[in-house]
């Protein structure tokens, strides 16, 4: 060892010569890296420094923070946010675990259908459950009596809406962790005569503990950073997310908005870090030799599970049905006749049908450009040769968006792009900035999807191609992309749906000509036009759901077309 | 041994002073090696010995920290893979799954100013060569592992590279297919006369295929030699232990040409080791003689059979003796011999350790 080290010192170190491919790959990665710097790192930096400045731009240290924490009303929001997020996390994780348990460990019928139903909330803006709750439990709601005098406007409403909004995310994670169970562990436990309860707590729960932890942190982050539900149903109950909005849009107090953003960034970053650690451990639990668990029919248990799954499905579909009903009713609660009156968006404030078309345009652009940027970036990180530090830095940048709440990102964009000295200032209020912010906001999950697909490719494709003297882009176009096409479709659909439903970042960035459907929902609700808001929300749902169905059939077609070479 | 090795002139590939560091860990330590045109060389060693690292350095996939690689007289030390001249086959085949077999083989022939008809002709020729004609339209996943590896081989040699690199090409295959493919790869290499380096951890593979074997351990070359040299005259105790089966017995030098093993004194070549030096005496089980031994012969001692292990074509006997003390020798006895002599557990017999088969290594050997 020491001799070898001495050898290194005495002999000249070989400096590998970069090939044309290497130089091109580095240049491409540089371009995408600069994109992430401009669309993420710099805005965040500007926002952080803004939180340390006064109105006139002079550095004041932590004075803004001191002011913030000594304003009781603002500091109170921290408690409220933590309270809402904690209660939501507990309820959602319990509901989601039971649901996932029913889908993986019982023999109920229609599992595929129920699983699709749980994905409904992903297809609507987080404002929509709030609107449904107004119609159900509002002052003149359909079943207000059930609340026994409590008001839906406040923590109760927010928590119900957040549970609706976060449920699919938790269910996806927990289903994954429950389906990697090893049936041999259960056989061993049974042969040792452990009771069912004991098996549940010594095999089942430990087996999916990382999934549960991960789900809890994801739900907590979503709930604490969500802005849609508290905006619609929160009433006087202030939380951090609505504070940012009020400080910026209401009082034009940008510095204080920046301070609240930084405060909101803390739980999000923490949750993100814990999630990364846990994800790594989850992978280690997977054993190639595990025998998958096949649930056995048990009549009573299966019936109970079916009942539960149906109840949750009714809750999810019911919320949507109420919105659709509200959208069709002429003038609730005085004229209950049905019609398309509320779909005449053009006669209402909020952007009209143009907002809807803008949203579709924005979603298509986001899906198209986002997929290209994200997949190419992931490819360069994963398959690049040499340039270790550059690739590590890029990977870090790609993971960052996950820890940044949409509102924070949007506000950071105001500071960065709206600055008079920024040559990119012309982007403000344009379609381009909406697309850029949305791609960046949803970058991490797409990046991870792409990485997972790329890691499944043989690591030596590139080595073989370069030994055959073929340029890397040829292999990329002819092998990598075709083989990863399912993942590429997944990424584009993910970006499309999120671009349709997102409110948080774009709320600060849209302009008079670039109003969006999801923002229109918010503004119409704000103006008291709740029924048209519900109608627009449902338009978003139908569009997102339609695209999902298209994606489903597209994937099926692709699978059939390529089954000759896909290894099953 | 082979003609290629005796070919005069410059080596085709010259590696000198190669070191590869991964952080503080040295995966290759000062490796120097020459390979001649048309030779089939195996890098053999346990996992983690650096054999694949060396291959990847030669290919330019993971370039060495220091040292030079020269191919056909040119210094290629710092060149990226695309600017070197080699074809490579990996254990995982690395066939492009979405392309037909013919497209895979043709991949390297594209953009070379070859007409489509020429490419098609060359592909057919190559498929013929690897014994898979008529399979061009299939996809890799529709072929068996052995067939896929032949396609990978065809793809690698399609562009007629000067050097063929094989990274454990047979390790992912079933035992029978592996043995069969050994011969095919070897005869193909002979026919084409292409300089070939194969990395393997399978000693049988190396012994049957290679013209020369480079035995490696802990990032260093332990021995370079023909299969016979490596087997018969292992240069270090590591090689002796790694290749084949070997009895290792502690002993000490008792004057020139004599070593002691317990109370027993053996005549052997002591290679100028000092009197009294602690050594390890090594002898292969199949070299120990129990048939037609008389007490007057050299290196003979009486022993008891204290264990017999049936291993198919032969039986491995464990021989204990008062004179050798705690050291017990293993001897491989053919089934024929067993039948003739009707040897059973507990039998006493005379054992001869032929002088020419004894090898002496300095110090003690630790082997797992």
Boltz contact constraints between the chains, C-beta under 6 A:
constraints:
  - contact:
      token1: [A, 1]
      token2: [B, 26]
      max_distance: 6.0
  - contact:
      token1: [A, 4]
      token2: [B, 19]
      max_distance: 6.0
  - contact:
      token1: [A, 4]
      token2: [B, 26]
      max_distance: 6.0
  - contact:
      token1: [A, 4]
      token2: [B, 29]
      max_distance: 6.0
  - contact:
      token1: [A, 7]
      token2: [B, 19]
      max_distance: 6.0
  - contact:
      token1: [A, 7]
      token2: [B, 30]
      max_distance: 6.0
  - contact:
      token1: [A, 8]
      token2: [B, 19]
      max_distance: 6.0
  - contact:
      token1: [A, 8]
      token2: [B, 65]
      max_distance: 6.0
  - contact:
      token1: [A, 8]
      token2: [B, 66]
      max_distance: 6.0
  - contact:
      token1: [A, 11]
      token2: [B, 17]
      max_distance: 6.0
  - contact:
      token1: [A, 11]
      token2: [B, 66]
      max_distance: 6.0
  - contact:
      token1: [A, 13]
      token2: [B, 65]
      max_distance: 6.0
  - contact:
      token1: [A, 13]
      token2: [B, 66]
      max_distance: 6.0
  - contact:
      token1: [A, 14]
      token2: [B, 63]
      max_distance: 6.0
  - contact:
      token1: [A, 14]
      token2: [B, 64]
      max_distance: 6.0
  - contact:
      token1: [A, 14]
      token2: [B, 77]
      max_distance: 6.0
  - contact:
      token1: [A, 14]
      token2: [B, 78]
      max_distance: 6.0
  - contact:
      token1: [A, 16]
      token2: [B, 63]
      max_distance: 6.0
  - contact:
      token1: [A, 16]
      token2: [B, 78]
      max_distance: 6.0
  - contact:
      token1: [A, 17]
      token2: [B, 78]
      max_distance: 6.0
  - contact:
      token1: [A, 17]
      token2: [B, 79]
      max_distance: 6.0
  - contact:
      token1: [A, 19]
      token2: [B, 80]
      max_distance: 6.0
  - contact:
      token1: [A, 19]
      token2: [B, 82]
      max_distance: 6.0
  - contact:
      token1: [A, 458]
      token2: [B, 92]
      max_distance: 6.0
  - contact:
      token1: [A, 458]
      token2: [B, 94]
      max_distance: 6.0
  - contact:
      token1: [A, 460]
      token2: [B, 90]
      max_distance: 6.0
  - contact:
      token1: [A, 460]
      token2: [B, 94]
      max_distance: 6.0
  - contact:
      token1: [A, 461]
      token2: [B, 94]
      max_distance: 6.0
  - contact:
      token1: [A, 463]
      token2: [B, 61]
      max_distance: 6.0
  - contact:
      token1: [A, 464]
      token2: [B, 94]
      max_distance: 6.0
  - contact:
      token1: [A, 466]
      token2: [B, 81]
      max_distance: 6.0
  - contact:
      token1: [A, 466]
      token2: [B, 82]
      max_distance: 6.0
  - contact:
      token1: [A, 467]
      token2: [B, 81]
      max_distance: 6.0
  - contact:
      token1: [A, 467]
      token2: [B, 86]
      max_distance: 6.0
  - contact:
      token1: [A, 467]
      token2: [B, 87]
      max_distance: 6.0
  - contact:
      token1: [A, 467]
      token2: [B, 88]
      max_distance: 6.0
  - contact:
      token1: [A, 468]
      token2: [B, 107]
      max_distance: 6.0
  - contact:
      token1: [A, 468]
      token2: [B, 108]
      max_distance: 6.0
  - contact:
      token1: [A, 469]
      token2: [B, 82]
      max_distance: 6.0
  - contact:
      token1: [A, 479]
      token2: [B, 96]
      max_distance: 6.0
  - contact:
      token1: [A, 482]
      token2: [B, 98]
      max_distance: 6.0
  - contact:
      token1: [A, 483]
      token2: [B, 98]
      max_distance: 6.0
  - contact:
      token1: [A, 564]
      token2: [B, 139]
      max_distance: 6.0
  - contact:
      token1: [A, 565]
      token2: [B, 97]
      max_distance: 6.0
  - contact:
      token1: [A, 565]
      token2: [B, 98]
      max_distance: 6.0
  - contact:
      token1: [A, 565]
      token2: [B, 139]
      max_distance: 6.0
  - contact:
      token1: [A, 565]
      token2: [B, 141]
      max_distance: 6.0
  - contact:
      token1: [A, 567]
      token2: [B, 141]
      max_distance: 6.0
